[in-house]
Amino acid sequence: LLIGGVQMGDQVKALADGVDVLIATPGRLMDLFGRGKILLTGCSLLVIDEADRMLDMGFIPDIEEICTKLPKQRQTLLFSATMPPPIKKLADRFLDNPKRIEVARPASTNINITQWVVPVKGSAADKRARLRQILGQEEVTNAIVFCNRKTTVRELNKSLKQHGFKSGEIHGDMEQSQRIAELDLFKDGHVSILVASDVAARGLDIKGVSTVVNFDAPWHPDDYVHRIGRTGRAGATGTAYTMVGPDDVENIDNIEKLTGQKIQRLDMGGPQPAEDAPEAEKPKRGDKSKTAKERKEKAPAKARGVDKVEQPAPAETAAVEPEARAARDERPRREERPERFERDERQRRDDRPHGRSSRRRDGDDDGPDVGWNGPIPEFLNVTFAVE
């Protein structure tokens, strides 16, 4: 058995001892092949199971790569619940004149499964509350709850645990060892509710599942058949609920078209349960004004209303004003600055250039003399005496 999410040591040891039948996931098989731990030249039979699911999970390129490593003289069996164009292309490429065998009419549902559509209006919290109402019925001994998104799986499992349900989760982001551990808890009865994504919709053979709940109506109608097929197995009876909100109407219409039957609507009766928060944490309707009133009655009289600063009476103000004025008059006046400090300050102001005109005047003084700049002629040195 070659699967991801576990240590390779035991798998490599088993390959070294030799095997007759090898069951593997595409990723781990290609990983070991790339490491030189396995040869595929002696394979005489290839079985591709859940081909359409591998297509959805993006494994078809790995399958094509594996087929190129196998000998051409072999027998190939391909199993698929549906036959979309990519799977048909894969079969045409790697199968030589294949025989097509249908063991059941496409999208047929088990007659031992009672199917219900539960209309849900409101927010996501209302939907979770309705789910808790379904799971709280006496006939629900254990259940698998399917969601379309992995994030919804995690959130829903957390919500169920907060409300006292023994629940677990399984989705594609978990390691294989974690999935196996969760499945074992569910099989042993330590967990009675398993919240799952479509990764667990096929290949699970768990006996005695009484109920399947589609928390989200599946996007692909074929997934509906595989989801509800987890109950009513081996001749037993089971019940399947599909919760349908305003956004799920188109999905349920496509399911009914595929299966060729109208699924009965179930009115759970009465108003929907309260929101997702525990009752102790939520004030009941009308308690807000009552609580505010009680706080107002219990509070001291001086604390009522907005706190204000007390203003003195006019007479008191008039009496205080002369005293305040006298106190201001008694304050020491600003000391006169020393005469030397005043003189230095005046000199600094005089030395500072003053505006645009000062800069222009200084520039004229420092500039070159535009008059005669050569030697002085001799006749200019002659002086005349004045009698």
VEXDO-224301 format. One record per residue (C-alpha): residue number from 0; x, y, z. Coordinates in nm, 2 decimals. Layout:
! VEXDO-224301
   baba        x        y        z
    NUM        X        Y        Z
...
! end
This chain:
! VEXDO-224301
   baba        x        y        z
      0     0.00     0.00     0.00
      1     0.16     0.32    -0.12
      2    -0.01     0.64     0.01
      3     0.10     0.99     0.09
      4     0.09     1.14     0.44
      5     0.28     0.86     0.60
      6     0.65     0.76     0.64
      7     0.81     0.60     0.34
      8     1.03     0.36     0.54
      9     0.78     0.07     0.57
     10     0.67     0.11     0.21
     11     1.02     0.10     0.08
     12     1.09    -0.21     0.29
     13     0.78    -0.38     0.15
     14     0.88    -0.30    -0.21
     15     1.23    -0.45    -0.14
     16     1.07    -0.78    -0.03
     17     0.86    -0.79    -0.35
     18     0.49    -0.76    -0.40
     19     0.23    -0.92    -0.62
     20    -0.04    -0.65    -0.59
     21     0.04    -0.28    -0.55
     22    -0.23    -0.03    -0.44
     23    -0.10     0.33    -0.47
     24    -0.20     0.69    -0.50
     25    -0.05     0.86    -0.81
     26     0.16     1.11    -0.62
     27     0.34     0.86    -0.39
     28     0.39     0.61    -0.67
     29     0.56     0.87    -0.89
     30     0.77     0.99    -0.59
     31     0.90     0.64    -0.52
     32     0.96     0.58    -0.89
     33     1.16     0.90    -0.92
     34     1.37     0.78    -0.62
     35     1.45     0.45    -0.80
     36     1.27     0.24    -0.54
     37     1.03     0.07    -0.78
     38     1.02    -0.07    -1.14
     39     0.70    -0.09    -1.34
     40     0.83    -0.29    -1.63
     41     0.68    -0.62    -1.49
     42     0.33    -0.49    -1.45
     43     0.07    -0.69    -1.65
     44    -0.25    -0.54    -1.51
     45    -0.34    -0.17    -1.44
     46    -0.66    -0.07    -1.26
     47    -0.76     0.30    -1.26
     48    -1.03     0.35    -1.00
     49    -1.24     0.67    -0.94
     50    -1.10     0.82    -1.26
     51    -1.35     1.11    -1.26
     52    -1.26     1.19    -0.90
     53    -0.89     1.19    -0.99
     54    -0.98     1.43    -1.27
     55    -1.14     1.67    -1.02
     56    -0.83     1.65    -0.80
     57    -0.59     1.71    -1.08
     58    -0.43     1.36    -1.09
     59    -0.49     1.29    -1.46
     60    -0.14     1.42    -1.57
     61     0.02     1.18    -1.31
     62    -0.20     0.89    -1.44
     63    -0.08     0.97    -1.80
     64     0.28     0.97    -1.68
     65     0.24     0.64    -1.50
     66     0.09     0.48    -1.81
     67     0.40     0.58    -2.02
     68     0.62     0.38    -1.77
     69     0.42     0.06    -1.80
     70     0.47    -0.21    -2.07
     71     0.24    -0.18    -2.37
     72     0.13    -0.54    -2.34
     73    -0.10    -0.52    -2.04
     74    -0.46    -0.53    -1.94
     75    -0.61    -0.20    -1.83
     76    -0.94    -0.15    -1.63
     77    -1.08     0.20    -1.58
     78    -1.36     0.26    -1.34
     79    -1.55     0.59    -1.34
     80    -1.89     0.69    -1.21
     81    -1.92     0.94    -1.49
     82    -1.76     0.97    -1.83
     83    -1.67     1.34    -1.89
     84    -1.47     1.43    -2.20
     85    -1.12     1.42    -2.03
     86    -1.19     1.07    -1.91
     87    -1.31     0.96    -2.25
     88    -0.99     1.11    -2.40
     89    -0.78     0.92    -2.14
     90    -0.96     0.59    -2.23
     91    -0.91     0.65    -2.60
     92    -0.54     0.71    -2.55
     93    -0.44     0.43    -2.32
     94    -0.71     0.16    -2.39
     95    -0.71    -0.05    -2.70
     96    -1.06    -0.13    -2.83
     97    -1.21    -0.13    -2.48
     98    -1.53    -0.30    -2.38
     99    -1.78    -0.07    -2.20
    100    -1.98    -0.22    -1.91
    101    -2.25    -0.04    -1.72
    102    -2.35    -0.20    -1.39
    103    -2.63     0.04    -1.31
    104    -2.83     0.32    -1.46
    105    -2.64     0.65    -1.44
    106    -2.72     0.85    -1.13
    107    -2.96     0.60    -0.98
    108    -3.02     0.63    -0.60
    109    -3.07     0.36    -0.35
    110    -3.43     0.28    -0.28
    111    -3.35     0.21     0.08
    112    -3.26     0.57     0.14
    113    -3.53     0.81     0.24
    114    -3.45     1.15     0.09
    115    -3.56     1.49     0.22
    116    -3.50     1.85     0.11
    117    -3.50     2.09     0.41
    118    -3.56     2.45     0.30
    119    -3.36     2.70     0.51
    120    -3.40     3.08     0.51
    121    -3.18     3.33     0.68
    122    -2.81     3.35     0.77
    123    -2.54     3.09     0.80
    124    -2.60     3.08     1.18
    125    -2.97     2.99     1.11
    126    -2.85     2.71     0.88
    127    -2.63     2.57     1.15
    128    -2.91     2.59     1.40
    129    -3.14     2.39     1.17
    130    -2.86     2.13     1.13
    131    -2.84     2.09     1.51
    132    -3.22     2.04     1.51
    133    -3.18     1.76     1.25
    134    -2.89     1.59     1.44
    135    -3.08     1.61     1.76
    136    -3.35     1.37     1.65
    137    -3.37     1.04     1.83
    138    -3.34     0.83     1.51
    139    -3.01     0.99     1.42
    140    -2.75     0.76     1.59
    141    -2.46     0.88     1.38
    142    -2.42     1.10     1.07
    143    -2.19     1.22     0.80
    144    -2.23     1.59     0.72
    145    -2.10     1.70     0.38
    146    -1.99     2.05     0.29
    147    -1.87     2.20    -0.04
    148    -1.57     2.39     0.11
    149    -1.29     2.28     0.34
    150    -1.33     2.61     0.54
    151    -1.69     2.53     0.60
    152    -1.59     2.18     0.73
    153    -1.36     2.33     0.99
    154    -1.61     2.60     1.10
    155    -1.90     2.36     1.12
    156    -1.71     2.10     1.32
    157    -1.60     2.38     1.57
    158    -1.96     2.50     1.60
    159    -2.09     2.15     1.67
    160    -1.83     2.08     1.94
    161    -1.92     2.41     2.11
    162    -2.28     2.29     2.13
    163    -2.20     1.96     2.29
    164    -2.19     1.73     1.98
    165    -1.92     1.46     1.95
    166    -1.80     1.55     1.60
    167    -1.48     1.52     1.39
    168    -1.37     1.64     1.05
    169    -1.21     1.51     0.74
    170    -1.10     1.71     0.44
    171    -0.83     1.73     0.17
    172    -0.59     1.95     0.37
    173    -0.54     1.68     0.63
    174    -0.26     1.43     0.62
    175    -0.35     1.07     0.54
    176    -0.27     0.96     0.89
    177    -0.50     1.23     1.03
    178    -0.79     1.12     0.81
    179    -0.74     0.75     0.92
    180    -0.74     0.86     1.28
    181    -1.06     1.05     1.24
    182    -1.23     0.76     1.06
    183    -1.13     0.52     1.33
    184    -1.28     0.74     1.59
    185    -1.60     0.75     1.39
    186    -1.61     0.38     1.33
    187    -1.55     0.30     1.70
    188    -1.82     0.54     1.81
    189    -1.61     0.79     1.99
    190    -1.73     1.04     1.74
    191    -2.09     1.03     1.63
    192    -2.08     1.30     1.37
    193    -1.82     1.33     1.09
    194    -1.81     1.66     0.90
    195    -1.65     1.59     0.56
    196    -1.57     1.74     0.22
    197    -1.62     1.55    -0.10
    198    -1.28     1.38    -0.06
    199    -1.46     1.14     0.17
    200    -1.78     1.10    -0.04
    201    -1.64     0.80    -0.23
    202    -1.45     0.50    -0.12
    203    -1.58     0.51     0.24
    204    -1.74     0.18     0.35
    205    -1.86     0.25     0.70
    206    -2.13     0.01     0.83
    207    -2.42     0.14     1.02
    208    -2.43     0.51     0.92
    209    -2.79     0.61     0.99
    210    -2.80     0.96     0.84
    211    -2.63     1.17     0.58
    212    -2.68     1.55     0.57
    213    -2.58     1.77     0.28
    214    -2.51     2.09     0.46
    215    -2.44     2.24     0.12
    216    -2.62     2.11    -0.19
    217    -2.34     1.97    -0.40
    218    -2.23     2.17    -0.71
    219    -2.21     1.86    -0.92
    220    -2.53     1.65    -0.93
    221    -2.32     1.32    -0.95
    222    -2.17     1.40    -0.61
    223    -2.52     1.39    -0.45
    224    -2.55     1.02    -0.54
    225    -2.21     0.94    -0.39
    226    -2.28     1.14    -0.08
    227    -2.61     0.98     0.02
    228    -2.46     0.64    -0.08
    229    -2.27     0.64     0.25
    230    -2.59     0.53     0.42
    231    -2.83     0.25     0.34
    232    -2.55     0.01     0.26
    233    -2.57    -0.37     0.25
    234    -2.95    -0.38     0.26
    235    -2.98    -0.14     0.55
    236    -3.21     0.17     0.55
    237    -3.09     0.52     0.59
    238    -3.20     0.89     0.57
    239    -3.05     1.17     0.37
    240    -3.12     1.54     0.43
    241    -3.02     1.81     0.19
    242    -3.03     2.17     0.33
    243    -3.13     2.41     0.06
    244    -3.10     2.79     0.10
    245    -3.17     3.06    -0.15
    246    -2.83     3.00    -0.32
    247    -2.88     2.62    -0.35
    248    -3.21     2.62    -0.56
    249    -3.03     2.57    -0.89
    250    -2.81     2.29    -0.75
    251    -3.11     2.09    -0.62
    252    -3.29     2.14    -0.95
    253    -3.00     1.99    -1.13
    254    -2.99     1.69    -0.89
    255    -3.36     1.62    -0.94
    256    -3.31     1.64    -1.32
    257    -3.02     1.39    -1.30
    258    -3.19     1.14    -1.07
    259    -3.53     1.18    -1.24
    260    -3.72     1.21    -0.92
    261    -3.87     1.49    -0.71
    262    -3.72     1.50    -0.36
    263    -3.98     1.55    -0.09
    264    -3.97     1.88     0.10
    265    -3.96     1.85     0.48
    266    -4.10     2.12     0.71
    267    -3.92     2.09     1.04
    268    -4.20     2.28     1.20
    269    -4.19     2.58     1.44
    270    -3.95     2.87     1.42
    271    -3.59     2.80     1.36
    272    -3.37     2.76     1.67
    273    -3.18     3.06     1.81
    274    -2.85     3.18     1.67
    275    -2.52     3.00     1.70
    276    -2.40     3.15     2.03
    277    -2.49     2.96     2.35
    278    -2.81     3.07     2.51
    279    -2.63     3.19     2.83
    280    -2.43     3.44     2.63
    281    -2.72     3.59     2.43
    282    -2.97     3.84     2.58
    283    -3.33     3.76     2.50
    284    -3.53     4.00     2.29
    285    -3.65     4.29     2.51
    286    -3.39     4.23     2.78
    287    -3.18     4.52     2.65
    288    -3.42     4.80     2.77
    289    -3.49     4.61     3.09
    290    -3.12     4.57     3.17
    291    -3.06     4.94     3.10
    292    -3.35     5.03     3.32
    293    -3.22     4.81     3.61
    294    -2.87     4.97     3.57
    295    -3.03     5.31     3.59
    296    -3.22     5.23     3.90
    297    -2.92     5.07     4.08
    298    -2.68     5.35     4.00
    299    -2.64     5.64     4.25
    300    -2.83     5.95     4.19
    301    -2.52     6.16     4.13
    302    -2.41     5.92     3.85
    303    -2.72     5.95     3.64
    304    -2.70     6.13     3.32
    305    -2.38     6.29     3.17
    306    -2.13     6.39     3.43
    307    -2.11     6.77     3.44
    308    -1.87     7.01     3.62
    309    -2.05     7.22     3.88
    310    -2.06     7.59     3.80
    311    -2.03     7.84     4.09
    312    -2.32     8.07     4.16
    313    -2.31     8.43     4.02
    314    -2.27     8.58     4.36
    315    -1.97     8.36     4.44
    316    -1.82     8.45     4.10
    317    -1.85     8.82     4.17
    318    -1.68     8.78     4.51
    319    -1.39     8.58     4.36
    320    -1.32     8.81     4.07
    321    -1.16     9.10     4.27
    322    -0.94     8.86     4.46
    323    -0.82     8.70     4.14
    324    -0.75     9.05     3.99
    325    -0.55     9.15     4.30
    326    -0.35     8.83     4.28
    327    -0.26     8.90     3.92
    328    -0.15     9.25     4.01
    329     0.08     9.11     4.28
    330     0.26     8.88     4.04
    331     0.62     9.00     3.98
    332     0.66     9.17     3.66
    333     0.90     9.05     3.40
    334     1.25     9.16     3.49
    335     1.40     9.41     3.26
    336     1.67     9.27     3.05
    337     2.02     9.39     3.13
    338     2.14     9.69     2.93
    339     2.43     9.50     2.78
    340     2.19     9.23     2.65
    341     1.97     9.49     2.49
    342     2.28     9.65     2.32
    343     2.40     9.32     2.19
    344     2.06     9.23     2.06
    345     2.03     9.57     1.88
    346     2.37     9.52     1.72
    347     2.28     9.18     1.59
    348     1.97     9.32     1.43
    349     2.17     9.60     1.27
    350     2.42     9.35     1.13
    351     2.15     9.13     0.98
    352     2.06     9.21     0.61
    353     1.73     9.38     0.58
    354     1.51     9.26     0.30
    355     1.56     9.27    -0.07
    356     1.70     9.63    -0.09
    357     1.98     9.55     0.15
    358     2.09     9.25    -0.05
    359     2.09     9.46    -0.37
    360     2.29     9.74    -0.21
    361     2.55     9.49    -0.07
    362     2.57     9.33    -0.40
    363     2.65     9.67    -0.57
    364     2.92     9.74    -0.31
    365     3.09     9.41    -0.36
    366     3.07     9.40    -0.74
    367     3.35     9.50    -0.99
    368     3.42     9.87    -1.07
    369     3.27     9.93    -1.41
    370     3.50    10.24    -1.47
    371     3.86    10.27    -1.61
    372     4.06     9.97    -1.50
    373     4.39    10.03    -1.69
    374     4.71    10.23    -1.60
    375     4.67    10.60    -1.51
    376     4.81    10.83    -1.78
    377     5.09    11.08    -1.69
    378     4.88    11.39    -1.77
    379     4.64    11.30    -1.50
    380     4.92    11.32    -1.25
    381     4.99    11.68    -1.33
    382     4.86    11.92    -1.06
    383     4.79    12.29    -1.11
    384     4.86    12.55    -0.85
    385     4.58    12.79    -0.79
    386     4.69    13.15    -0.72
! end
